[in-house]
């Protein structure tokens, strides 16, 4: 795994920078002066988001599978890969897809996330998890 940095903006304003780790899966970001840490299990299928005080804010399970979930503040958010041929990830409700995380092109490093209803720290967590998953897939392929 190599280290990557992604500047994150919300509504056109910079809010954080995602810093991945060099030899371990996960990363960190600072939002509104609060540091958040993202850690993964050794298989990269479960991620946790913790605040600087060690409190768990969110957890993602079954990452890398077609269907995976994020739990935060008593809510469960369901995600799924858009298709067998795409690594785009969609946020789903009972009504169908309502949001997504996707690359803007096959060749560029830009990523767009539209995750309505998720608190901003959880949106950045999901974005970091997806970027980390894509980096791991690229390193393995």
N, CA, C and O atoms as CSV, one atom per row, in Angstrom:
chain,resi,resn,atom,element,x,y,z
A,1,UNK,N,N,0.863,-1.173,0.000
A,1,UNK,CA,C,0.000,0.000,0.000
A,1,UNK,C,C,0.904,1.229,0.000
A,1,UNK,O,O,1.881,1.274,0.747
A,2,UNK,N,N,0.602,2.195,-0.801
A,2,UNK,CA,C,1.351,3.438,-0.814
A,2,UNK,C,C,0.521,4.531,-0.169
A,2,UNK,O,O,-0.680,4.374,0.051
A,3,UNK,N,N,1.166,5.617,0.126
A,3,UNK,CA,C,0.491,6.735,0.791
A,3,UNK,C,C,-0.146,7.635,-0.260
A,3,UNK,O,O,0.451,7.911,-1.300
A,4,UNK,N,N,-1.356,8.086,0.019
A,4,UNK,CA,C,-2.007,9.039,-0.879
A,4,UNK,C,C,-2.678,10.125,-0.052
A,4,UNK,O,O,-3.050,9.913,1.102
A,5,UNK,N,N,-2.823,11.283,-0.666
A,5,UNK,CA,C,-3.487,12.425,-0.021
A,5,UNK,C,C,-4.560,12.919,-0.972
A,5,UNK,O,O,-4.337,13.027,-2.178
A,6,UNK,N,N,-5.716,13.215,-0.423
A,6,UNK,CA,C,-6.824,13.736,-1.215
A,6,UNK,C,C,-7.413,14.938,-0.492
A,6,UNK,O,O,-7.839,14.833,0.658
A,7,UNK,N,N,-7.435,16.082,-1.172
A,7,UNK,CA,C,-8.091,17.272,-0.631
A,7,UNK,C,C,-9.596,17.073,-0.764
A,7,UNK,O,O,-10.080,16.680,-1.826
A,8,UNK,N,N,-10.335,17.342,0.306
A,8,UNK,CA,C,-11.782,17.120,0.333
A,8,UNK,C,C,-12.487,18.459,0.465
A,8,UNK,O,O,-12.167,19.266,1.337
A,9,UNK,N,N,-13.456,18.677,-0.422
A,9,UNK,CA,C,-14.261,19.903,-0.404
A,9,UNK,C,C,-15.722,19.541,-0.236
A,9,UNK,O,O,-16.168,18.482,-0.679
A,10,UNK,N,N,-16.460,20.426,0.404
A,10,UNK,CA,C,-17.919,20.289,0.525
A,10,UNK,C,C,-18.521,21.619,0.101
A,10,UNK,O,O,-18.145,22.672,0.616
A,11,UNK,N,N,-19.443,21.569,-0.824
A,11,UNK,CA,C,-20.080,22.785,-1.347
A,11,UNK,C,C,-19.048,23.791,-1.846
A,11,UNK,O,O,-19.218,24.999,-1.677
A,12,UNK,N,N,-17.975,23.288,-2.463
A,12,UNK,CA,C,-16.963,24.149,-3.050
A,12,UNK,C,C,-15.934,24.708,-2.093
A,12,UNK,O,O,-15.077,25.489,-2.506
A,13,UNK,N,N,-15.992,24.328,-0.814
A,13,UNK,CA,C,-15.052,24.836,0.189
A,13,UNK,C,C,-14.217,23.688,0.750
A,13,UNK,O,O,-14.765,22.635,1.076
A,14,UNK,N,N,-12.883,23.874,0.870
A,14,UNK,CA,C,-12.050,22.826,1.456
A,14,UNK,C,C,-12.452,22.568,2.909
A,14,UNK,O,O,-12.645,23.505,3.684
A,15,UNK,N,N,-12.577,21.288,3.267
A,15,UNK,CA,C,-12.955,20.950,4.646
A,15,UNK,C,C,-11.953,20.027,5.331
A,15,UNK,O,O,-11.842,20.040,6.557
A,16,UNK,N,N,-11.219,19.224,4.552
A,16,UNK,CA,C,-10.303,18.259,5.160
A,16,UNK,C,C,-9.358,17.723,4.095
A,16,UNK,O,O,-9.541,17.963,2.902
A,17,UNK,N,N,-8.348,16.995,4.548
A,17,UNK,CA,C,-7.463,16.246,3.656
A,17,UNK,C,C,-7.417,14.821,4.156
A,17,UNK,O,O,-7.120,14.575,5.325
A,18,UNK,N,N,-7.711,13.875,3.271
A,18,UNK,CA,C,-7.612,12.455,3.610
A,18,UNK,C,C,-6.154,12.046,3.429
A,18,UNK,O,O,-5.597,12.189,2.341
A,19,UNK,N,N,-5.535,11.534,4.502
A,19,UNK,CA,C,-4.168,11.021,4.463
A,19,UNK,C,C,-4.217,9.526,4.692
A,19,UNK,O,O,-4.576,9.069,5.778
A,20,UNK,N,N,-3.854,8.755,3.661
A,20,UNK,CA,C,-3.811,7.306,3.852
A,20,UNK,C,C,-2.503,6.941,4.538
A,20,UNK,O,O,-1.575,7.746,4.614
A,21,UNK,N,N,-2.449,5.722,5.030
A,21,UNK,CA,C,-1.240,5.228,5.688
A,21,UNK,C,C,-0.317,4.603,4.661
A,21,UNK,O,O,-0.741,4.225,3.569
A,22,UNK,N,N,0.969,4.499,5.031
A,22,UNK,CA,C,1.956,3.953,4.104
A,22,UNK,C,C,1.942,2.425,4.083
A,22,UNK,O,O,1.816,1.838,3.009
A,23,UNK,N,N,2.065,1.774,5.218
A,23,UNK,CA,C,2.153,0.312,5.244
A,23,UNK,C,C,0.920,-0.369,5.821
A,23,UNK,O,O,0.819,-1.594,5.765
A,24,UNK,N,N,-0.005,0.380,6.365
A,24,UNK,CA,C,-1.203,-0.221,6.950
A,24,UNK,C,C,-2.422,0.349,6.265
A,24,UNK,O,O,-2.374,1.437,5.691
A,25,UNK,N,N,-3.512,-0.388,6.328
A,25,UNK,CA,C,-4.753,0.058,5.712
A,25,UNK,C,C,-5.456,1.041,6.633
A,25,UNK,O,O,-5.583,0.795,7.832
A,26,UNK,N,N,-5.912,2.149,6.072
A,26,UNK,CA,C,-6.617,3.165,6.845
A,26,UNK,C,C,-6.057,4.538,6.551
A,26,UNK,O,O,-5.386,4.748,5.540
A,27,UNK,N,N,-6.338,5.472,7.444
A,27,UNK,CA,C,-5.861,6.832,7.251
A,27,UNK,C,C,-6.386,7.746,8.337
A,27,UNK,O,O,-6.840,7.296,9.388
A,28,UNK,N,N,-6.314,9.042,8.063
A,28,UNK,CA,C,-6.774,10.021,9.045
A,28,UNK,C,C,-7.175,11.300,8.334
A,28,UNK,O,O,-6.808,11.539,7.184
A,29,UNK,N,N,-7.942,12.118,9.052
A,29,UNK,CA,C,-8.294,13.448,8.567
A,29,UNK,C,C,-8.620,14.332,9.757
A,29,UNK,O,O,-8.947,13.846,10.839
A,30,UNK,N,N,-8.525,15.642,9.542
A,30,UNK,CA,C,-8.883,16.635,10.551
A,30,UNK,C,C,-10.050,17.425,9.996
A,30,UNK,O,O,-9.988,17.933,8.877
A,31,UNK,N,N,-11.123,17.532,10.782
A,31,UNK,CA,C,-12.326,18.257,10.378
A,31,UNK,C,C,-12.712,19.198,11.508
A,31,UNK,O,O,-12.927,18.756,12.637
A,32,UNK,N,N,-12.801,20.478,11.220
A,32,UNK,CA,C,-13.149,21.485,12.230
A,32,UNK,C,C,-12.255,21.383,13.466
A,32,UNK,O,O,-12.724,21.534,14.594
A,33,UNK,N,N,-10.966,21.125,13.244
A,33,UNK,CA,C,-10.017,21.044,14.345
A,33,UNK,C,C,-10.032,19.730,15.101
A,33,UNK,O,O,-9.251,19.551,16.035
A,34,UNK,N,N,-10.899,18.810,14.722
A,34,UNK,CA,C,-10.983,17.494,15.387
A,34,UNK,C,C,-10.318,16.443,14.513
A,34,UNK,O,O,-10.610,16.336,13.322
A,35,UNK,N,N,-9.421,15.669,15.115
A,35,UNK,CA,C,-8.707,14.615,14.386
A,35,UNK,C,C,-9.518,13.319,14.437
A,35,UNK,O,O,-10.044,12.935,15.482
A,36,UNK,N,N,-9.603,12.666,13.299
A,36,UNK,CA,C,-10.281,11.382,13.183
A,36,UNK,C,C,-9.305,10.364,12.613
A,36,UNK,O,O,-8.493,10.681,11.744
A,37,UNK,N,N,-9.397,9.135,13.116
A,37,UNK,CA,C,-8.528,8.042,12.695
A,37,UNK,C,C,-9.381,6.936,12.084
A,37,UNK,O,O,-10.433,6.588,12.621
A,38,UNK,N,N,-8.927,6.390,10.966
A,38,UNK,CA,C,-9.613,5.273,10.314
A,38,UNK,C,C,-8.673,4.076,10.345
A,38,UNK,O,O,-7.551,4.139,9.843
A,39,UNK,N,N,-9.144,2.985,10.939
A,39,UNK,CA,C,-8.368,1.752,11.032
A,39,UNK,C,C,-9.143,0.620,10.377
A,39,UNK,O,O,-10.372,0.646,10.310
A,40,UNK,N,N,-8.400,-0.378,9.893
A,40,UNK,CA,C,-9.023,-1.533,9.245
A,40,UNK,C,C,-8.478,-2.817,9.842
A,40,UNK,O,O,-7.384,-2.845,10.405
A,41,UNK,N,N,-9.264,-3.882,9.709
A,41,UNK,CA,C,-8.745,-5.184,10.103
A,41,UNK,C,C,-7.720,-5.630,9.055
A,41,UNK,O,O,-7.558,-4.973,8.027
A,42,UNK,N,N,-7.036,-6.732,9.313
A,42,UNK,CA,C,-5.945,-7.138,8.420
A,42,UNK,C,C,-6.418,-7.523,7.024
A,42,UNK,O,O,-5.616,-7.526,6.090
A,43,UNK,N,N,-7.703,-7.848,6.856
A,43,UNK,CA,C,-8.238,-8.217,5.543
A,43,UNK,C,C,-8.827,-7.024,4.798
A,43,UNK,O,O,-9.165,-7.145,3.621
A,44,UNK,N,N,-8.956,-5.876,5.458
A,44,UNK,CA,C,-9.526,-4.696,4.824
A,44,UNK,C,C,-11.018,-4.803,4.584
A,44,UNK,O,O,-11.554,-4.162,3.681
A,45,UNK,N,N,-11.700,-5.622,5.400
A,45,UNK,CA,C,-13.147,-5.793,5.230
A,45,UNK,C,C,-13.951,-5.060,6.296
A,45,UNK,O,O,-15.156,-4.867,6.132
A,46,UNK,N,N,-13.308,-4.648,7.385
A,46,UNK,CA,C,-13.976,-3.891,8.446
A,46,UNK,C,C,-13.119,-2.680,8.802
A,46,UNK,O,O,-11.922,-2.799,9.062
A,47,UNK,N,N,-13.753,-1.525,8.806
A,47,UNK,CA,C,-13.084,-0.267,9.122
A,47,UNK,C,C,-13.811,0.396,10.278
A,47,UNK,O,O,-15.025,0.259,10.425
A,48,UNK,N,N,-13.051,1.121,11.101
A,48,UNK,CA,C,-13.662,1.911,12.170
A,48,UNK,C,C,-13.160,3.346,12.082
A,48,UNK,O,O,-12.016,3.606,11.711
A,49,UNK,N,N,-14.044,4.262,12.434
A,49,UNK,CA,C,-13.722,5.683,12.522
A,49,UNK,C,C,-13.767,6.055,13.988
A,49,UNK,O,O,-14.796,5.891,14.643
A,50,UNK,N,N,-12.647,6.560,14.511
A,50,UNK,CA,C,-12.605,6.979,15.908
A,50,UNK,C,C,-12.161,8.436,15.995
A,50,UNK,O,O,-11.374,8.922,15.183
A,51,UNK,N,N,-12.694,9.113,17.006
A,51,UNK,CA,C,-12.289,10.482,17.282
A,51,UNK,C,C,-10.986,10.493,18.051
A,51,UNK,O,O,-10.480,9.438,18.432
A,52,UNK,N,N,-10.437,11.678,18.283
A,52,UNK,CA,C,-9.165,11.819,18.996
A,52,UNK,C,C,-9.236,11.251,20.407
A,52,UNK,O,O,-8.220,10.824,20.955
A,53,UNK,N,N,-10.440,11.241,21.005
A,53,UNK,CA,C,-10.602,10.708,22.360
A,53,UNK,C,C,-10.776,9.195,22.381
A,53,UNK,O,O,-10.965,8.611,23.448
A,54,UNK,N,N,-10.715,8.548,21.210
A,54,UNK,CA,C,-10.848,7.099,21.122
A,54,UNK,C,C,-12.268,6.599,20.980
A,54,UNK,O,O,-12.485,5.391,20.889
A,55,UNK,N,N,-13.247,7.501,20.958
A,55,UNK,CA,C,-14.644,7.110,20.807
A,55,UNK,C,C,-14.915,6.683,19.370
A,55,UNK,O,O,-14.566,7.396,18.430
A,56,UNK,N,N,-15.544,5.510,19.200
A,56,UNK,CA,C,-15.891,5.057,17.858
A,56,UNK,C,C,-17.069,5.874,17.337
A,56,UNK,O,O,-18.099,5.988,18.002
A,57,UNK,N,N,-16.910,6.434,16.151
A,57,UNK,CA,C,-17.925,7.268,15.518
A,57,UNK,C,C,-18.717,6.466,14.499
A,57,UNK,O,O,-19.928,6.647,14.372
A,58,UNK,N,N,-18.038,5.574,13.767
A,58,UNK,CA,C,-18.692,4.794,12.713
A,58,UNK,C,C,-17.903,3.522,12.465
A,58,UNK,O,O,-16.730,3.418,12.825
A,59,UNK,N,N,-18.570,2.553,11.841
A,59,UNK,CA,C,-17.919,1.303,11.447
A,59,UNK,C,C,-18.464,0.865,10.100
A,59,UNK,O,O,-19.659,0.989,9.833
A,60,UNK,N,N,-17.586,0.355,9.257
A,60,UNK,CA,C,-17.973,-0.177,7.949
A,60,UNK,C,C,-17.662,-1.665,7.941
A,60,UNK,O,O,-16.575,-2.080,8.342
A,61,UNK,N,N,-18.619,-2.468,7.483
A,61,UNK,CA,C,-18.462,-3.922,7.442
A,61,UNK,C,C,-18.654,-4.451,6.032
A,61,UNK,O,O,-19.431,-3.907,5.247
A,62,UNK,N,N,-17.932,-5.524,5.723
A,62,UNK,CA,C,-18.008,-6.221,4.438
A,62,UNK,C,C,-17.497,-5.362,3.279
A,62,UNK,O,O,-17.926,-5.529,2.138
A,63,UNK,N,N,-16.587,-4.451,3.582
A,63,UNK,CA,C,-16.013,-3.579,2.553
A,63,UNK,C,C,-15.308,-4.447,1.508
A,63,UNK,O,O,-14.612,-5.405,1.846
A,64,UNK,N,N,-15.497,-4.099,0.254
A,64,UNK,CA,C,-14.917,-4.867,-0.844
A,64,UNK,C,C,-15.878,-5.876,-1.430
A,64,UNK,O,O,-15.633,-6.415,-2.509
A,65,UNK,N,N,-16.970,-6.139,-0.731
A,65,UNK,CA,C,-18.013,-7.025,-1.248
A,65,UNK,C,C,-18.996,-6.216,-2.066
A,65,UNK,O,O,-18.960,-4.986,-2.041
A,66,UNK,N,N,-19.875,-6.890,-2.794
A,66,UNK,CA,C,-20.881,-6.176,-3.582
A,66,UNK,C,C,-21.764,-5.331,-2.672
A,66,UNK,O,O,-22.064,-4.183,-2.999
A,67,UNK,N,N,-22.186,-5.883,-1.534
A,67,UNK,CA,C,-23.025,-5.164,-0.569
A,67,UNK,C,C,-22.224,-4.970,0.712
A,67,UNK,O,O,-21.611,-5.916,1.207
A,68,UNK,N,N,-22.223,-3.750,1.254
A,68,UNK,CA,C,-21.534,-3.472,2.504
A,68,UNK,C,C,-22.292,-2.383,3.244
A,68,UNK,O,O,-23.130,-1.695,2.663
A,69,UNK,N,N,-21.995,-2.229,4.528
A,69,UNK,CA,C,-22.757,-1.292,5.356
A,69,UNK,C,C,-21.837,-0.400,6.178
A,69,UNK,O,O,-20.677,-0.720,6.439
A,70,UNK,N,N,-22.407,0.728,6.572
A,70,UNK,CA,C,-21.766,1.638,7.521
A,70,UNK,C,C,-22.773,1.901,8.623
A,70,UNK,O,O,-23.934,2.202,8.347
A,71,UNK,N,N,-22.337,1.789,9.872
A,71,UNK,CA,C,-23.186,2.114,11.016
A,71,UNK,C,C,-22.603,3.322,11.725
A,71,UNK,O,O,-21.410,3.378,12.021
A,72,UNK,N,N,-23.485,4.302,11.992
A,72,UNK,CA,C,-23.069,5.522,12.690
A,72,UNK,C,C,-24.278,6.125,13.371
A,72,UNK,O,O,-25.344,6.239,12.767
A,73,UNK,N,N,-24.120,6.511,14.628
A,73,UNK,CA,C,-25.173,7.186,15.400
A,73,UNK,C,C,-26.500,6.433,15.328
A,73,UNK,O,O,-27.560,7.040,15.179
A,74,UNK,N,N,-26.432,5.116,15.435
A,74,UNK,CA,C,-27.649,4.307,15.447
A,74,UNK,C,C,-28.286,4.080,14.089
A,74,UNK,O,O,-29.339,3.448,14.006
A,75,UNK,N,N,-27.680,4.576,13.033
A,75,UNK,CA,C,-28.207,4.400,11.679
A,75,UNK,C,C,-27.345,3.402,10.912
A,75,UNK,O,O,-26.132,3.335,11.109
A,76,UNK,N,N,-27.981,2.634,10.040
A,76,UNK,CA,C,-27.254,1.748,9.142
A,76,UNK,C,C,-27.430,2.261,7.723
A,76,UNK,O,O,-28.551,2.443,7.249
A,77,UNK,N,N,-26.314,2.490,7.054
A,77,UNK,CA,C,-26.313,2.963,5.667
A,77,UNK,C,C,-25.840,1.809,4.791
A,77,UNK,O,O,-24.797,1.208,5.046
A,78,UNK,N,N,-26.620,1.509,3.754
A,78,UNK,CA,C,-26.313,0.381,2.876
A,78,UNK,C,C,-25.662,0.880,1.586
A,78,UNK,O,O,-26.135,1.825,0.953
A,79,UNK,N,N,-24.573,0.223,1.219
A,79,UNK,CA,C,-23.854,0.545,-0.011
A,79,UNK,C,C,-23.764,-0.698,-0.874
A,79,UNK,O,O,-23.816,-1.826,-0.384
A,80,UNK,N,N,-23.628,-0.465,-2.177
A,80,UNK,CA,C,-23.344,-1.575,-3.067
A,80,UNK,C,C,-22.579,-1.080,-4.277
A,80,UNK,O,O,-22.712,0.067,-4.704
A,81,UNK,N,N,-21.763,-1.992,-4.821
A,81,UNK,CA,C,-21.037,-1.688,-6.048
A,81,UNK,C,C,-22.059,-1.527,-7.169
A,81,UNK,O,O,-23.001,-2.313,-7.273
A,82,UNK,N,N,-21.874,-0.514,-8.002
A,82,UNK,CA,C,-22.847,-0.197,-9.047
A,82,UNK,C,C,-23.063,-1.373,-10.000
A,82,UNK,O,O,-24.203,-1.685,-10.344
A,83,UNK,N,N,-21.988,-2.026,-10.428
A,83,UNK,CA,C,-22.124,-3.167,-11.333
A,83,UNK,C,C,-20.873,-4.019,-11.235
A,83,UNK,O,O,-19.895,-3.641,-10.589
A,84,UNK,N,N,-20.917,-5.156,-11.873
A,84,UNK,CA,C,-19.781,-6.060,-11.885
A,84,UNK,C,C,-18.568,-5.411,-12.546
A,84,UNK,O,O,-17.431,-5.736,-12.206
A,85,UNK,N,N,-18.802,-4.499,-13.485
A,85,UNK,CA,C,-17.731,-3.874,-14.252
A,85,UNK,C,C,-17.334,-2.505,-13.721
A,85,UNK,O,O,-16.500,-1.830,-14.324
A,86,UNK,N,N,-17.911,-2.089,-12.614
A,86,UNK,CA,C,-17.647,-0.753,-12.081
A,86,UNK,C,C,-17.252,-0.832,-10.612
A,86,UNK,O,O,-17.755,-1.671,-9.865
A,87,UNK,N,N,-16.347,0.050,-10.211
A,87,UNK,CA,C,-16.004,0.160,-8.795
A,87,UNK,C,C,-16.757,1.286,-8.114
A,87,UNK,O,O,-16.556,1.531,-6.925
A,88,UNK,N,N,-17.632,1.982,-8.854
A,88,UNK,CA,C,-18.462,3.017,-8.244
A,88,UNK,C,C,-19.300,2.385,-7.142
A,88,UNK,O,O,-19.779,1.260,-7.282
A,89,UNK,N,N,-19.472,3.114,-6.048
A,89,UNK,CA,C,-20.246,2.621,-4.912
A,89,UNK,C,C,-21.498,3.470,-4.761
A,89,UNK,O,O,-21.428,4.697,-4.815
A,90,UNK,N,N,-22.647,2.818,-4.571
A,90,UNK,CA,C,-23.914,3.528,-4.427
A,90,UNK,C,C,-24.449,3.402,-3.010
A,90,UNK,O,O,-24.367,2.337,-2.397
A,91,UNK,N,N,-24.998,4.498,-2.492
A,91,UNK,CA,C,-25.718,4.520,-1.224
A,91,UNK,C,C,-27.168,4.188,-1.538
A,91,UNK,O,O,-27.774,4.824,-2.400
A,92,UNK,N,N,-27.735,3.197,-0.848
A,92,UNK,CA,C,-29.093,2.735,-1.124
A,92,UNK,C,C,-30.013,2.912,0.078
A,92,UNK,O,O,-29.591,2.802,1.229
A,93,UNK,N,N,-31.273,3.187,-0.217
A,93,UNK,CA,C,-32.365,3.111,0.751
A,93,UNK,C,C,-33.359,2.101,0.192
A,93,UNK,O,O,-33.104,1.477,-0.838
A,94,UNK,N,N,-34.486,1.943,0.869
A,94,UNK,CA,C,-35.511,1.024,0.376
A,94,UNK,C,C,-36.016,1.435,-1.005
A,94,UNK,O,O,-36.490,0.590,-1.765
A,95,UNK,N,N,-35.920,2.731,-1.340
A,95,UNK,CA,C,-36.398,3.231,-2.627
A,95,UNK,C,C,-35.376,3.050,-3.747
A,95,UNK,O,O,-35.698,3.292,-4.910
A,96,UNK,N,N,-34.171,2.636,-3.429
A,96,UNK,CA,C,-33.137,2.471,-4.444
A,96,UNK,C,C,-31.943,3.364,-4.174
A,96,UNK,O,O,-31.778,3.859,-3.059
A,97,UNK,N,N,-31.094,3.580,-5.197
A,97,UNK,CA,C,-29.896,4.396,-5.000
A,97,UNK,C,C,-30.234,5.860,-4.753
A,97,UNK,O,O,-31.065,6.443,-5.450
A,98,UNK,N,N,-29.580,6.449,-3.750
A,98,UNK,CA,C,-29.804,7.866,-3.422
A,98,UNK,C,C,-28.504,8.669,-3.419
A,98,UNK,O,O,-28.539,9.895,-3.313
A,99,UNK,N,N,-27.369,7.999,-3.533
A,99,UNK,CA,C,-26.090,8.682,-3.516
A,99,UNK,C,C,-25.010,7.771,-4.061
A,99,UNK,O,O,-25.266,6.608,-4.372
A,100,UNK,N,N,-23.791,8.305,-4.178
A,100,UNK,CA,C,-22.713,7.493,-4.741
A,100,UNK,C,C,-21.343,8.063,-4.397
A,100,UNK,O,O,-21.201,9.212,-3.979
A,101,UNK,N,N,-20.346,7.213,-4.590
A,101,UNK,CA,C,-18.939,7.603,-4.580
A,101,UNK,C,C,-18.373,7.054,-5.879
A,101,UNK,O,O,-18.460,5.855,-6.146
A,102,UNK,N,N,-17.784,7.948,-6.694
A,102,UNK,CA,C,-17.291,7.506,-8.001
A,102,UNK,C,C,-16.090,8.338,-8.428
A,102,UNK,O,O,-15.917,9.483,-8.009
A,103,UNK,N,N,-15.270,7.732,-9.269
A,103,UNK,CA,C,-14.163,8.462,-9.893
A,103,UNK,C,C,-14.736,9.301,-11.033
A,103,UNK,O,O,-15.707,8.910,-11.681
A,104,UNK,N,N,-14.119,10.461,-11.265
A,104,UNK,CA,C,-14.605,11.314,-12.349
A,104,UNK,C,C,-14.137,10.819,-13.708
A,104,UNK,O,O,-14.752,11.139,-14.725
A,105,UNK,N,N,-13.044,10.032,-13.742
A,105,UNK,CA,C,-12.593,9.413,-14.985
A,105,UNK,C,C,-11.757,8.191,-14.639
A,105,UNK,O,O,-11.310,8.028,-13.504
A,106,UNK,N,N,-11.554,7.335,-15.634
A,106,UNK,CA,C,-10.752,6.135,-15.407
A,106,UNK,C,C,-9.287,6.478,-15.176
A,106,UNK,O,O,-8.574,5.715,-14.523
A,107,UNK,N,N,-8.821,7.616,-15.701
A,107,UNK,CA,C,-7.407,7.946,-15.654
A,107,UNK,C,C,-7.056,8.942,-14.565
A,107,UNK,O,O,-5.894,9.032,-14.171
A,108,UNK,N,N,-8.020,9.686,-14.073
A,108,UNK,CA,C,-7.724,10.721,-13.083
A,108,UNK,C,C,-7.892,10.224,-11.666
A,108,UNK,O,O,-8.473,9.166,-11.425
A,109,UNK,N,N,-7.379,10.997,-10.737
A,109,UNK,CA,C,-7.493,10.633,-9.338
A,109,UNK,C,C,-8.639,11.310,-8.617
A,109,UNK,O,O,-8.835,11.097,-7.420
A,110,UNK,N,N,-9.409,12.134,-9.343
A,110,UNK,CA,C,-10.504,12.851,-8.696
A,110,UNK,C,C,-11.668,11.920,-8.388
A,110,UNK,O,O,-12.001,11.027,-9.167
A,111,UNK,N,N,-12.275,12.154,-7.231
A,111,UNK,CA,C,-13.392,11.339,-6.764
A,111,UNK,C,C,-14.517,12.283,-6.367
A,111,UNK,O,O,-14.274,13.334,-5.775
A,112,UNK,N,N,-15.745,11.906,-6.696
A,112,UNK,CA,C,-16.921,12.688,-6.321
A,112,UNK,C,C,-17.787,11.826,-5.412
A,112,UNK,O,O,-18.083,10.673,-5.728
A,113,UNK,N,N,-18.188,12.394,-4.282
A,113,UNK,CA,C,-19.089,11.696,-3.359
A,113,UNK,C,C,-20.338,12.539,-3.163
A,113,UNK,O,O,-20.258,13.734,-2.878
A,114,UNK,N,N,-21.479,11.912,-3.317
A,114,UNK,CA,C,-22.774,12.533,-3.039
A,114,UNK,C,C,-23.480,11.590,-2.074
A,114,UNK,O,O,-24.042,10.576,-2.487
A,115,UNK,N,N,-23.448,11.927,-0.792
A,115,UNK,CA,C,-23.946,11.030,0.252
A,115,UNK,C,C,-24.952,11.763,1.136
A,115,UNK,O,O,-24.651,12.085,2.286
A,116,UNK,N,N,-26.143,12.027,0.604
A,116,UNK,CA,C,-27.137,12.787,1.367
A,116,UNK,C,C,-27.565,12.049,2.634
A,116,UNK,O,O,-27.724,10.828,2.644
A,117,UNK,N,N,-27.746,12.824,3.695
A,117,UNK,CA,C,-28.226,12.262,4.951
A,117,UNK,C,C,-27.141,11.786,5.890
A,117,UNK,O,O,-27.420,11.522,7.059
A,118,UNK,N,N,-25.909,11.669,5.416
A,118,UNK,CA,C,-24.815,11.245,6.287
A,118,UNK,C,C,-24.137,12.474,6.883
A,118,UNK,O,O,-23.900,13.448,6.169
A,119,UNK,N,N,-23.819,12.447,8.186
A,119,UNK,CA,C,-23.060,13.547,8.783
A,119,UNK,C,C,-21.708,13.685,8.072
A,119,UNK,O,O,-21.164,12.694,7.583
A,120,UNK,N,N,-21.169,14.893,8.012
A,120,UNK,CA,C,-19.933,15.139,7.266
A,120,UNK,C,C,-18.776,14.232,7.691
A,120,UNK,O,O,-18.087,13.720,6.809
A,121,UNK,N,N,-18.513,13.998,8.989
A,121,UNK,CA,C,-17.419,13.079,9.327
A,121,UNK,C,C,-17.644,11.677,8.760
A,121,UNK,O,O,-16.687,11.008,8.369
A,122,UNK,N,N,-18.887,11.233,8.711
A,122,UNK,CA,C,-19.192,9.901,8.178
A,122,UNK,C,C,-19.040,9.905,6.656
A,122,UNK,O,O,-18.596,8.909,6.084
A,123,UNK,N,N,-19.397,10.997,5.997
A,123,UNK,CA,C,-19.180,11.096,4.552
A,123,UNK,C,C,-17.691,10.977,4.228
A,123,UNK,O,O,-17.305,10.264,3.302
A,124,UNK,N,N,-16.855,11.686,5.001
A,124,UNK,CA,C,-15.409,11.628,4.763
A,124,UNK,C,C,-14.883,10.229,5.071
A,124,UNK,O,O,-14.003,9.736,4.365
A,125,UNK,N,N,-15.404,9.586,6.107
A,125,UNK,CA,C,-15.049,8.204,6.427
A,125,UNK,C,C,-15.354,7.293,5.246
A,125,UNK,O,O,-14.494,6.521,4.823
A,126,UNK,N,N,-16.569,7.374,4.710
A,126,UNK,CA,C,-16.951,6.535,3.566
A,126,UNK,C,C,-16.020,6.813,2.386
A,126,UNK,O,O,-15.543,5.881,1.739
A,127,UNK,N,N,-15.764,8.073,2.109
A,127,UNK,CA,C,-14.868,8.440,1.016
A,127,UNK,C,C,-13.482,7.831,1.230
A,127,UNK,O,O,-12.910,7.261,0.301
A,128,UNK,N,N,-12.938,7.946,2.442
A,128,UNK,CA,C,-11.633,7.369,2.746
A,128,UNK,C,C,-11.617,5.861,2.618
A,128,UNK,O,O,-10.650,5.294,2.110
A,129,UNK,N,N,-12.675,5.199,3.071
A,129,UNK,CA,C,-12.771,3.742,2.953
A,129,UNK,C,C,-12.771,3.338,1.483
A,129,UNK,O,O,-12.060,2.410,1.096
A,130,UNK,N,N,-13.555,4.019,0.668
A,130,UNK,CA,C,-13.636,3.675,-0.754
A,130,UNK,C,C,-12.297,3.939,-1.447
A,130,UNK,O,O,-11.841,3.109,-2.233
A,131,UNK,N,N,-11.666,5.071,-1.170
A,131,UNK,CA,C,-10.351,5.354,-1.760
A,131,UNK,C,C,-9.348,4.284,-1.352
A,131,UNK,O,O,-8.575,3.811,-2.185
A,132,UNK,N,N,-9.352,3.899,-0.079
A,132,UNK,CA,C,-8.443,2.865,0.409
A,132,UNK,C,C,-8.711,1.535,-0.283
A,132,UNK,O,O,-7.776,0.824,-0.650
A,133,UNK,N,N,-9.991,1.196,-0.462
A,133,UNK,CA,C,-10.356,-0.039,-1.157
A,133,UNK,C,C,-9.839,-0.001,-2.597
A,133,UNK,O,O,-9.258,-0.977,-3.072
A,134,UNK,N,N,-10.047,1.113,-3.291
A,134,UNK,CA,C,-9.565,1.234,-4.672
A,134,UNK,C,C,-8.046,1.133,-4.740
A,134,UNK,O,O,-7.514,0.473,-5.633
A,135,UNK,N,N,-7.334,1.781,-3.805
A,135,UNK,CA,C,-5.871,1.706,-3.783
A,135,UNK,C,C,-5.398,0.269,-3.578
A,135,UNK,O,O,-4.449,-0.172,-4.226
A,136,UNK,N,N,-6.056,-0.461,-2.678
A,136,UNK,CA,C,-5.687,-1.859,-2.423
A,136,UNK,C,C,-5.937,-2.717,-3.659
A,136,UNK,O,O,-5.126,-3.584,-3.986
A,137,UNK,N,N,-7.052,-2.482,-4.346
A,137,UNK,CA,C,-7.348,-3.232,-5.570
A,137,UNK,C,C,-6.309,-2.938,-6.650
A,137,UNK,O,O,-5.878,-3.846,-7.361
A,138,UNK,N,N,-5.907,-1.674,-6.774
A,138,UNK,CA,C,-4.900,-1.304,-7.774
A,138,UNK,C,C,-3.548,-1.942,-7.447
A,138,UNK,O,O,-2.835,-2.385,-8.347
A,139,UNK,N,N,-3.199,-1.988,-6.162
A,139,UNK,CA,C,-1.926,-2.580,-5.751
A,139,UNK,C,C,-1.916,-4.087,-5.984
A,139,UNK,O,O,-0.871,-4.662,-6.289
A,140,UNK,N,N,-3.076,-4.727,-5.842
A,140,UNK,CA,C,-3.169,-6.178,-6.018
A,140,UNK,C,C,-3.258,-6.571,-7.487
A,140,UNK,O,O,-2.904,-7.692,-7.853
A,141,UNK,N,N,-3.731,-5.654,-8.332
A,141,UNK,CA,C,-3.991,-5.979,-9.736
A,141,UNK,C,C,-2.827,-5.733,-10.584
A,141,UNK,O,O,-2.886,-5.958,-11.792
